[in-house]
Amino acid sequence: MVSSDLRLSQPFTSALMALYMGKFPIADAAQSKVWICRRCKARNKAGSDTCRKCGYHALRPKRKNTRVKK
């Protein structure tokens, strides 16, 4: 008979979670607050209007998806 308890095993669910987020959730939250300059690629604090290195005004948010090593 098939068991009525069809929950996923712990290693399987943790492997799935690793695909969608990094290893450390606190570090992921800190990285998501970073803005990148489109001209010089410098990292800037959240809420910055201009780049801290070159003064350029076009900033983009850091990519949210994490790249997992295979």
Buried (B, 14 or more C-beta within 10 A) or exposed (E): EEEEEEEEEEEEEEEEEEEEEBEEEEEEEEBEEBBBBEEEEBBBEEEBEEBEEEEBEEBEEBEEEBEEEE
